[in-house]
């Protein structure tokens, strides 16, 4: 008896592409851990430069240079992209540094909090009205952060910085009419001059890792562009074929995988009080997700 072939519907292929993208982002700490012998800022500069080159190759293959020219033709778009590039560059640096200094769990916490930060930004910037369940979700998230401060004596700066910087990055990207890959190329192009300059300085002074350690390190640094760009391609492919609810559900795969890596693979300290913080955040995220599904369902019902 033979099994029927898997359906190759747009939704099915989109789901697999998005699933692969979010899984890749969730497993990214494994990649950065292999480069923990290289300073985080140097890794960041390689990520920028090789992402620029790799995304440029993909754009060339897809024949999408006109999209890039359209972005750079607008001075306003350039300013918005400059701000977004600084935000994503800072976010990448903090993430790489945190992973390689034993804070994978806190990076996971940050990306669980991120959707709730987006709600706050929508309220503060676009004056969107918060619905009751959204307020409940935010309250639970705040309680989780307060619990962390109360028991550990310090603010979870890594988690909050990652969540806020990525939230602000998303806000800035909404102001620029550019798809994910051309947008990544433009952002890394704006940062690439400085990143390449720093890497050249390290090479000239003999202080850089590239070409001075081993071939494995060289290939991993070059591969930073691939692991940055390929998930974006998968996400963009899936996002065009899936509903916002499906994408919203899938986005929690990444921090969930990072949480499992931090707790069970890298054995980072994880006390009962830390677990309480995560439980409060998880309940908040669940409340936020259910509220989004309910609200979307009601909106669709009104439009039929």
BELRAGI-V213039 format. One record per pair of residues at least 12 apart in sequence whose ideal C-beta (glycine too) atoms are under 6 Angstrom apart, sorted by the first residue. I is the first residue (numbers start at 0). GAP is how many residues later the second one is. D is the distance in whole Angstrom. If there is no record, write none. Layout:
# BELRAGI-V213039
i-><I I>
gap-><GAP GAP>
d-><D D>
This chain:
# BELRAGI-V213039
i-><9 10 13 13 13 16 16 16 17 17 19 20 20 20 21 21 21 23 24 24 25 25 25 25 26 28 28 28 28 30 31 31 31 33 34 35 37 39 39 42 43 43 43 44 44 44 45 45 46 46 47 47 47 47 48 48 48 49 49 49 50 50 50 50 51 51 51 52 53 53 53 54 54 54 54 55 58 63 66 67 67 70 70 76 79 79 79 80 80 80 81 82 83 83 83 84 84 84 86 86 86 87 88 89 90 90 93 93 94 97 101 102 103 103 103 103 104 104 105 105 105 106 107 107 107 108 109 109 109 110 111 111 111 112 112 113 113 113 115 115 116 116 116 117 118 120 120 132 132 133 135 136 136 136 139 139 139 140 140 142 143 143 143 146 146 147 150 179 179 180 183 244 244 247>
gap-><231 230 224 227 228 217 220 221 220 232 214 210 213 214 228 231 232 207 206 229 227 228 231 232 230 70 75 229 232 196 64 67 68 186 185 64 171 56 57 53 48 49 52 150 153 154 175 178 177 181 140 143 144 147 143 146 147 172 174 175 137 174 177 178 136 137 140 172 171 172 175 126 129 130 174 129 126 118 115 114 117 107 115 99 92 95 96 95 105 106 108 89 85 88 89 102 105 106 78 81 82 81 102 75 74 75 67 68 12 60 166 55 154 157 158 162 157 163 50 52 53 151 147 150 151 50 49 52 53 144 143 169 173 28 50 49 52 53 22 25 46 47 50 49 15 46 50 154 158 157 151 147 150 151 140 143 144 140 143 137 133 136 137 129 130 129 122 52 56 51 48 48 51 44>
d-><5 6 4 3 5 4 4 4 3 5 5 4 4 4 5 4 5 4 6 4 6 4 3 5 6 5 5 6 5 6 5 5 6 6 6 4 4 5 4 5 6 5 6 4 5 5 4 5 4 6 5 5 6 4 6 5 5 5 5 3 5 4 4 6 4 6 5 6 4 6 5 6 5 4 5 6 6 6 4 5 6 5 5 5 6 5 5 6 5 6 6 5 6 4 5 4 5 5 5 5 4 5 5 6 4 5 6 6 6 5 6 5 6 6 3 6 4 5 6 4 5 6 4 4 4 4 4 3 5 4 5 5 6 6 4 4 5 6 6 5 5 6 4 5 6 5 5 6 4 6 6 4 4 4 5 5 4 6 4 5 5 3 5 6 5 5 4 5 4 6 6 5 6 6>
